[in-house]
């Protein structure tokens, strides 16, 4: 079952108008909320970020916090999976003709659930590879927009070479991954690009920073250069559906002799404690 425009219906019966502005222009925003043991992970933080995105693009939020939670929990209920990934999308709505400008429209809301398959710590400990690519996206990356063509291109390029992620750089400054936030470890200090219009303020990113501080790692939200990522001790990426992924090779250059670093292990175990609270 999915939620579409106020109703719970079977997914194969869910359709939108061809005049929906999300379909025509990518005129909408979205969120992805992980679910563990049928419990939403940090739903309020995700809804707060949704509101921030809606504010920037001037789309009215059709539901209040309680209503959103009710919708998501019902979608969770209808799913057969204990661990899920809830996707929710709000577009500006449907018009009568395709024009760039708009009048007052009723937003269209779509919510679905997919199974969330997490990787074991043993699997993660093998490490993953990444490539670097020039960041050509717009300067409102803090908005979780449905206009994701550039991200699709990046992700597909990474897939072609069996890489986990494409790490992006603008003016030789590392910003984030195509679908993740990026962290660099050098001499025991964690660096990550500061929040702002250049990156998405990831919910899991905040969990990573909190976990790092809890195991006494110095955290610096500072920009760092492309060359720095080849000359560091560890690199991680994070996202709501993948957790914290250690990167051990970038552009065919090995990091830490191709081994996952000790600091990742400590932060990852602390991160798991947040998940275990929901699974208990």
C-alpha positions in Angstrom: 0.0 0.0 0.0 1.1 3.5 -0.8 -0.2 7.0 0.2 -1.2 9.2 -2.7 -3.1 12.5 -2.6 -4.9 11.7 0.7 -5.6 8.0 0.1 -4.0 4.6 0.9 -4.1 2.5 -2.3 -2.3 -0.4 -3.9 0.9 0.7 -5.6 -0.1 -0.6 -9.0 -3.3 1.5 -8.8 -1.4 4.7 -7.9 -1.2 7.3 -10.8 -0.6 11.0 -11.1 -1.7 13.5 -13.7 0.8 14.2 -16.6 0.3 17.9 -15.6 1.9 17.3 -12.1 4.7 19.8 -11.9 6.9 17.3 -10.2 6.6 15.2 -13.4 7.0 18.1 -15.8 9.6 20.2 -14.0 11.0 18.3 -11.0 9.1 20.9 -9.0 9.0 19.2 -5.6 11.0 18.0 -2.6 11.3 14.7 -0.8 12.6 12.9 2.2 13.8 9.4 3.0 13.2 8.1 6.5 14.7 4.8 7.7 12.7 2.4 9.8 14.1 -0.2 12.1 11.9 -2.8 13.8 8.9 -0.8 12.4 10.0 2.3 14.3 10.8 5.5 12.4 14.4 6.7 12.9 14.6 10.4 13.8 11.3 11.3 12.0 11.0 14.8 13.6 14.4 15.7 12.2 13.4 14.5 8.8 10.1 16.4 8.9 12.0 19.6 10.0 14.3 19.3 7.0 11.3 18.7 4.8 9.8 21.9 6.1 13.0 23.8 5.4 13.1 22.5 1.8 9.4 23.5 1.3 10.1 26.9 2.7 12.9 27.6 0.2 10.9 26.6 -2.8 7.6 28.2 -1.5 5.5 25.0 -1.4 2.8 24.9 1.3 3.2 22.0 3.7 -0.2 20.1 3.3 0.1 18.3 6.7 1.2 19.1 10.2 3.7 17.0 12.2 1.1 14.7 13.7 -0.5 14.1 10.4 2.8 13.2 8.7 3.7 10.8 11.5 0.3 9.2 11.2 0.7 8.8 7.4 4.2 7.3 7.7 3.3 4.9 10.5 0.4 3.6 8.5 2.6 3.1 5.5 5.0 1.2 7.8 2.1 -0.9 9.1 1.0 -1.9 5.6 4.5 -3.2 4.7 5.6 -6.7 5.4 9.2 -5.6 6.3 10.4 -4.8 9.8 13.3 -2.6 8.4 12.1 -0.1 5.8 12.9 3.0 3.9 10.0 5.5 3.7 10.1 7.8 0.7 7.8 10.8 0.8 7.5 13.4 -1.9 5.7 16.7 -2.1 5.2 18.4 -5.5 3.8 21.8 -6.1 0.7 20.2 -7.6 -1.0 19.8 -11.0 -1.9 22.6 -13.4 -4.0 22.8 -16.5 -1.1 23.6 -18.9 2.7 23.4 -18.9 4.0 26.8 -17.9 7.0 27.7 -15.7 5.1 30.1 -13.5 2.3 28.9 -11.2 -0.8 30.1 -9.3 -2.1 28.7 -6.1 -2.0 24.9 -6.5 -2.8 22.0 -4.1 0.4 20.1 -3.4 0.5 16.4 -4.4 1.9 14.0 -1.8 3.2 10.5 -2.4 4.5 8.1 0.3 5.8 4.6 -0.2 7.8 2.0 1.7 10.7 -0.2 0.5 12.6 -2.9 2.3 15.7 -1.6 3.9 18.6 -4.0 3.6 21.5 -3.1 5.8 25.0 -4.5 5.4 26.7 -6.4 8.2 29.7 -4.9 10.0 31.8 -7.8 8.7 30.8 -6.8 5.1 31.4 -3.1 5.7 34.9 -3.9 7.2 36.1 -4.9 3.7 35.9 -1.3 2.6 34.5 0.2 -0.6 35.7 2.3 -3.5 34.7 5.7 -4.8 35.4 8.0 -7.7 35.7 11.8 -7.8 33.7 14.0 -10.1 33.2 17.8 -10.7 30.2 19.1 -8.8 28.0 20.8 -11.5 24.8 21.0 -9.4 23.0 24.2 -8.5 23.8 26.2 -5.4 20.8 25.1 -3.3 22.0 21.6 -2.5 20.6 22.1 1.0 17.1 21.7 -0.6 16.2 18.0 -1.0 14.8 18.6 -4.4 13.3 15.9 -6.7 15.4 17.4 -9.5 18.1 14.8 -9.3 19.4 14.5 -12.9 23.0 15.4 -12.0 22.9 12.9 -9.1 21.6 10.2 -11.4 24.6 10.9 -13.8 27.1 10.7 -10.9 25.6 7.5 -9.5 25.6 5.8 -12.9 29.2 6.7 -13.5 30.1 5.2 -10.2 28.1 2.1 -11.0 30.0 1.7 -14.3 33.2 1.1 -12.4 31.6 -0.8 -9.5 32.2 2.1 -7.1 30.1 2.7 -4.1 29.9 6.5 -4.6 30.9 9.5 -6.6 32.6 12.1 -4.3 32.0 15.6 -5.7 34.3 18.6 -5.8 33.6 22.3 -6.7 36.6 24.6 -7.3 38.7 21.6 -6.0 36.8 21.7 -2.7 35.1 18.5 -1.6 31.4 19.1 -1.1 29.6 15.7 -0.7 28.8 12.5 -2.4 26.1 12.0 -5.1 23.9 10.5 -2.5 25.8 10.9 0.7 27.7 13.2 3.0 31.5 12.8 3.1 34.0 12.7 6.0 37.8 12.8 6.0 40.0 11.7 8.9 43.5 13.1 9.2 45.7 12.7 12.2 42.8 11.7 14.4 40.6 14.7 13.4 37.3 14.4 11.5 36.7 16.9 8.8 33.5 17.4 6.8 32.1 20.3 4.7 30.1 22.8 6.8 26.4 23.0 6.3 25.0 25.6 3.9 23.9 25.7 0.3 26.7 23.5 -1.0 25.6 20.3 0.8 22.5 18.5 2.1 22.4 18.7 5.9 22.2 15.0 6.3 20.3 13.6 9.3 22.7 10.6 9.5 25.6 13.2 9.0 24.5 14.6 12.4 24.5 11.2 14.0 28.0 10.6 12.6 29.2 13.8 14.2 27.6 13.0 17.5 29.0 9.5 17.5 32.5 10.8 16.7 32.4 13.3 19.5 31.1 10.6 21.9 34.3 8.5 21.2 36.5 11.6 21.7 37.3 12.3 18.1 37.9 16.0 17.3 35.3 17.2 14.8 35.9 20.2 12.4 33.2 21.3 10.1 35.6 22.8 7.6 36.0 22.6 3.8 38.9 20.6 2.5 40.5 20.2 -0.9 40.4 17.4 -3.4 44.1 16.7 -2.9 43.5 16.2 0.8 41.2 13.2 0.2 44.1 11.3 -1.4 46.4 12.1 1.5 44.4 11.2 4.5 43.9 8.3 6.9 40.3 7.5 6.4 37.3 8.5 4.3 33.6 7.7 5.1 30.3 8.4 3.5 26.9 8.4 5.2 23.2 8.4 4.2 19.9 7.4 5.8 19.7 4.1 3.9 23.4 3.1 4.0 24.5 4.2 7.4 28.3 4.8 7.6 30.3 3.4 4.7 34.2 3.2 4.9 35.9 4.1 1.7 39.3 2.5 1.2 40.0 3.3 -2.5 39.4 6.6 -4.4 40.1 6.9 -8.1 42.2 3.6 -7.9 44.3 5.1 -5.1 44.3 3.1 -1.9 43.8 4.7 1.5 45.4 3.3 4.6 46.8 0.4 2.5 43.3 -0.5 1.5 42.2 -1.2 5.1 39.3 0.2 7.1 40.6 2.5 9.8 40.1 2.1 13.5 38.3 5.3 14.0 35.5 4.2 11.6 35.0 1.1 13.7 34.6 3.1 16.9 32.1 5.5 15.3 30.2 2.8 13.6 29.7 0.8 16.8 28.4 3.9 18.5 26.1 4.6 15.5 24.8 1.0 15.9 23.8 1.8 19.4 21.3 4.3 18.1 19.8 1.6 15.9 19.7 -1.0 18.6 17.6 1.3 20.7 14.9 1.0 18.1 15.4 -2.8 17.6 15.0 -3.5 21.3 
